[in-house]
Amino acid sequence: MPVYRRTFLSRVPALTAGLAAAVRRESYAMLSPNETVNVAVVGIRGGNEGKPVWTSRGRGQDHYASLSALPNVRITHVVDVDERHFSTTLPHLKQQWGGDPKTEIDIRRVLDDPDVDAITIATPDHWHALMTIWACQAGKDVYVEKPVSHNVREGRKMVEAARTYKRVVAAGTQRRSQLLTKQAVEFINGGGLGKLHTGRCSVFGARDPIGTTSDDAPPQGVHYDLWLGPAPARPFNENRFHYTWHWFWDYGTSELGNNGIHVLDSLRWLMDRREHPRVVFSTGGLYERGEPTDQETPNTQYTTFQYADGVVLHCDVRGWFTEPSDAGLYVYGTEGWMRITDGKVSVHLGRKNEPGPRIGSDEEDEGAGGSAPARRDRHMENFIDCVRSRKWQDLNAEILEGHMSTSLCHLGNISYRLRRSVAFDSTRERFVGDAEADALLSRVYRPPFVIPSTV
């Protein structure tokens, strides 16, 4: 029996044996394009209460908008452990995009609904893996936001669950669906830059300090035990809750995992890196103006990855004032180099930096799945297409790709936290003779929210 059923059904006897059998059905058959795909959206965080819904940075809201725009897709449920969003955020979504989904606080009840075909996950990072594994065990397909996992072991277990239960599991690294980046990959794969040796990327953007906040009782309507899930039991604190949870190691993965994952995933794709790096070194710090802060993760971080063949990737995270945020991705080869920014690719060849062939257009590449209100979300569309066809190999960002890219963030964070370089065995997904670093490849889980050894 799946783990989520052992921990949940023991407390919910009203669920019948017949329903239990129904959710274990092997729903592997291809769907007709005209057949409705029923989807539950998990996590619609609406920001500070009373603020306009589209100012709140909630990815689940984007999922709702994107799914609503697709033909023959029905949002059956909206799941959130903060019930306040059912009376604040959800009405805005229904007014803007339509639909009349049921509301639920516990994902396990939704997984026991045989009518649900798939779920999309836009929760804090520490919940991504367990929800994905539970969903696979329940026979549901999954679209999980970036970073796909909270640690390296979780990512591997997600891949195992997808394969074991024959599920379609997509990672929310939306740049994989950008036409411009695909064209750049094709140019590089054709030898346009010669032999690649270096790639670099950046995450720029000033963030305001979060200050300090005292522990307090959870607000009415917040199911805090469900919010914590696998994380250690700690008192409720507003700074460790909506959005700013990113900056605490128990729940988030630093800015490297929050936004660095997008550029690192694109860079790994462009550089055709199929394995993990051999050596990683990350440095930086939490640089503030002098005021106290609760934040644990760095706001400035510089990370270098070196692969077994000598190729180097580098990622900068800068959380204070710096050059414009469109600095882009850079790929360097023996015949030239390439810069990619939002909506533009420039190629420079030879010693004189002569302009290379034109790739794509100067127009913005719409449809990759950016912030709401959405236009055309090719990334979500690709996921739904694969749910219908059952061809997980056709996903633009399949869970294995998500795991490999997210692992870069985890390895960088481990090096940063240990304040030293680390050597990694790509095949074993373990560090080389380094028990201290190995301990950070997983975590201690709070029962019953435990990822098992065998999924």
N, C-alpha and C positions, 0 to 999 in steps of 0.2 A: 504494500500500500504506500502511495506517495507520502512523504514526510508531512506535507501540509494537511493531509487528511487525518493522519494519526494524531496530530496536535489539535486539530479543529473539530473533527467529528465527535471526539470524546466529550466535547463541551456543547455540541449542538445535536442532541438525539433526534430532533424533529426531522432531520434529513433522512429520507428513506433509503433502503438498500437499493431500490430500483433506480433512484436518482444517482446513487453512487456508481452503479454499473454504467449508467448513461454517460457520465463524465469521463469514464475510462474507455469510451469507444475509440477505435482506431480510425480517426477521421482523416484518411490519407487520400481520399478520392479527389480528382480534379473538379473544380466548380465551373459551372457555366458562367460566361461573362454577364449574363442577365440574372444570375442568382445572387441574392443579397448576402453580403458579408457583414456579420454582426460583430461589432467591436466595442470593448470597454476601454475608456480612457482613465488611467490611474494617475491622479495628481493634477489638480487644476489651480494650484496656489494662486491666490488673487492679490498678493501684496498686502500693504497696510490697509486695513478696513477703511472704507470711505474714499479711497483714491480711485481714479478712473481705471477700469479693468485693463486697458492696454498699456498702462505704465508700470505693470507689476512684474515683468520679466518671467511670466509663467509659461514654460514650454508646453505644458498640458493644454493650455488655451490654444496654442498653435496647432496641436494635434487635433483638437476639436474642430477648428476652422478648416484644416486641410482635409480631414475625413469627410466633413460635411459637404465639401465641394466635389467629391468623387461620386460618380454614378453607382447606384446599387450598393451603397455602403450605409449601414445604419448604426448609429451610436446607441447602444442599448443601456449602458451604465456609465455613470461618472463616479469615480471612487476618490475619496479624500478623507483623511483622518481629522481634518479641521472642518467640522460641520458648518461653520460660519460661511464658508464659500458656497454652500448650497443656496443661501439666501442673498448672497452678494454677487459673487463672480458668475455663477451658473445662469441666473436670469439674463445677464448681459450676453452671454454666449448664445443662449436660446433665441434672444431677440435678434442678434446679429446673423446667426447661421442656421437657426431653426432646430428642429429635433425636440424630443421630449424624453430624455433618458431617465432611468431610475437612478437613485442616489444610494450609495453604500459607503460605509466606513471601513469595512474589512474585505480585502481582496479575496480572501478564501471563500467567501460566500459567492462571489462572482465566478470564481473558478469552478464552483459546483453547479453552475447553470449550463445545461447542455446546449442552450441556444447560442451561447457566446462562442464565436470562432477564433477571436484574436483579442489581445490586449495591447495597449500602448502604455509605456511606463515613463512617467515624468516626475519621479519622486526624488528625494535626496539620494546621493550616490550609494549610501550604505545599504539601501533596499534593492538596488537594481538586480543583483545576482540572484538573491533568494526568490524574488517575485518571478524572475525569468525561469528559474528551475521549477518552481511550483507550477507555473503555467504550462511548461513543456510536459510535466508529469500529468497534468489534467487534460492534455490533448489540445492545448491552445497554441496558436502562433503568437509571436511576440515582436514588437518594435520597441526597443529599449534605448533611451536617450544616452548620450555621451556623458561622462565616460562610462563604458558599459559595466564596469565593476569597481569595487572599492579596494581590491588588491589582486595580485597576479593569480593566486590560486582560484579565486572566484571566477575570473575570466575563463580559465581552463575548464572549470566545472560547467560553466554555461555552454561552452562548445560541446562538451560531452553530453549534456542534457539534450541539446538540439539534435545531435546525431542519434542518440539512443531512442528518442521518442519521435524521430522523423518530423521535426517541426521546422517551420520557416521562422528564423530569428534574425532580425535586421538590427544593425547598429545605427544610432542617430547621428552619424558623422555625415552631415548633409552635403558636404563639398564633393563627396563621391558621385553625386548626381549632377554636378555642374558640367555643362557641355564644354566649356572653355578648358577646364582642367583635363577632361578626357582627351581633348585634342592635343594639349601639351604633352600628355603621357604618350600618345601615339607618336608625336614628333621625336621625343627622346628615345623611345623604344626603337625607332627607325635609325638611330645612330646620329641624330642631328647635332648633338653636343659632343660626340665622341664618347670616350670612356669617362663615366662619372666618378668624381672623387670626393665632392663636398656638397652639402646642402645646409641651408640655414633658414630659420623662420623666427618670427617674433610675435609676441602678444603685448600690445601697448594699450594703455588706458588707465587714467588716474581714477582711483577709487577712494572715496571718503573714509576716514578712520571710523571704526565701529564703536570706539570708546569702551566703557565698562558698564555692565548691568548686573544688578543683584539677582540671585535666584528667587523664584517666586512660585506660586501655585499656577498650574496651567489655566489659561482662560477657559471659560465655560464653552463647551462645544469642541474642545481639542482633546482627542483621545491620545494622550501622550504616550502611554505604553505601546500603542500601535505605531506611533511615530518613531519611537526609539527602535523597535524591532530588534535587529541583531546587535545593536550598539549597547555599550555598558549602561547600567542604570545610573543616571545622574539627575539631580533636580532640574526642573524646568527653568530655562533662562531664555529670555527673548533674543539675546545675542546668538544663542545656539539654535535658533528656530528659523523662521522663514527667511530664506535666501542667505543670510549671514552664517548659516550652518556650513557653508562652503569653506569657511576659514578655520575649521576645527577638525583635527585628524580623525576623531571618532566617526564623523559623518561625511566629510568632504575629502578632496584630493588636491587641494590648493588651486591656484589659478592655472598651474600647469595642467591639471586634470580638467578644470572647468572650461577654459577656452584654448589652452595650449594644445589640447587633443585635436582640435580642428586643423591647425596648421601642421602639427606633427603627422597626423594621418595623411594629409595631402602630400607632405614631403616624403614620407615613406613610400607612398604610391608612386610619386614621380621618380624616385630613386630606385624603385623595384627592390625594396628590402623585404625579403620573405622570411628572414630569421630575426631573432633577437640580437641586440648588440652584445659585444664581448666585454667591453669596458664602459663604465658610466661614471661621470663625475659631475656633481651639481653643487653650486655654491650660491650665496646670496644672503638675504636676511629680511627681517621685518623692520623697515625703516619708517619711523613716524616722526612727527614734529616735536615729540617730547611728552605728549599727553599719554596717560596710561591706556592700555587696550586689553581686551580679552582675547584678541586674535592669536592663533597659534601658528598658522601657516605663513610662509613668506609672501611679501608683496613684490619682491624683487628676486629673481632667480635666473641663473645662467647654467645651462645644462648641455653637456657634450656627450655624444654617444659614438663609440668607435666599434666598427664591425670587424669580423675575423679577416676580411679581405682588405682592411685598412680604410674603407670608406668612413667618413665622418659626417654626422648630423649634429647641428647645434640649434638650440632654441633659447631665446631670451624672453623672460617675463618681466615687464616693467610696469609697476602699479602706481608710479608717480608721473610727473610731467616729463615728456620726452618728445621725439619727433612725431609727425603725423602717423595715425594708426594704420595707414595704407602702405606701410613699408614693404609688405609682401613677403613672398617666398623667393629664395634664390637657389638655383641649381647650377653647379659648376662642373664642366667637363674638360677633356683635353682639347676640344675643338672650339669651345665657346661657353657662354653662360646664358641663363634665362632668369628673368624676373617675372613673377606672377602677382598681380594685385587683383582686387575685386573688379572683374570685368575687362581685364587687359593683360596680354602677354607680350613681352618684348624679348627678342632673341638677339644676341650680340656674338659675332663670330671673329675668331682670329686675334692676332696681336693688336690690330687697329680697331677692334670693337665694331666691325662693320655690321650694319643692320642685317639680321637674318630674315627668313621668310615670315610673312604675316600669319599669325595663328588666331583664329576666331575673329571677333569684331570688337570695336571699342564700346559697344553697347553693353549695358549691364546684363549679365547672364541670369535671367529670371528663372525661377522655378526650382531652385535647389532645396528650398524648404527653410526659408529664413523666418524672421519674426512676423507675427500676425499684425494686421490682417493679411492673410496669405493671398497670393495670386494663384499660381499653379505650383503645387508642391510635387516635383518629380520624384523626390525621395520617398514620400509616403505613397505616391502612386505606384512606384516600383514595388514597394512592399505588398500592397494589395494585389497587384498583378501576380506576384509570386505566391500569395496565399491561394489565389484561384488555380494557378497552374501546378502547384506543389513543387516547383522547380527552385529550390533554395539556391542552387548554383547561379541563378540569374539575378540574385540580389546585387545591387550596386555596392552595398556595405554589409556583407554577410558577417555573422557573429565572430568567425575566426579572424577576419580582418579587424573587427572592432577590438578583439582581445589583443592582437599583436600591437596595434597602435596605442591602446590604453596602457599596455604594459610599459611602454616607453615612459609614460607619465609616472607610473608607480616606481620604476627603477630610478628615475631621476629624483623622486621624492625620498626614496630610501637612502640614496647617496647624500642628499641634502641633510636628512635627519641624523645620519651617522657622521657627517662632516668629513667624509673621505670618499675616495673612489672605490668602486666595487667591480668585481669580475664575475660575469654571469655565464652559465652554461646554457646555451639556447635549447639544446635537446632535452635536458632534464628539467629545465625551468627552475634551477636552483643556483645559488651562488657557489663559487669555487672555494671550498674550505673556509666558509664564513658563516658560522652558526648565528652570529649576531644579526647579520643581514637576512639570513633565511627566516628568522623569526618575524620579520616584517613582510614576508610574502603572503601571510594570512593574518588572521586575528582570532581572538577569543570571542566566541559567540554567546549571546545571552539566550538561554533556553526560554521557550521552545523554538526560537528563531535561528536554527542551526543549519548550516550547509553540510550535508553528510559526505562521508568519504566516497560513497558510491551513489551516484545520482540516477 
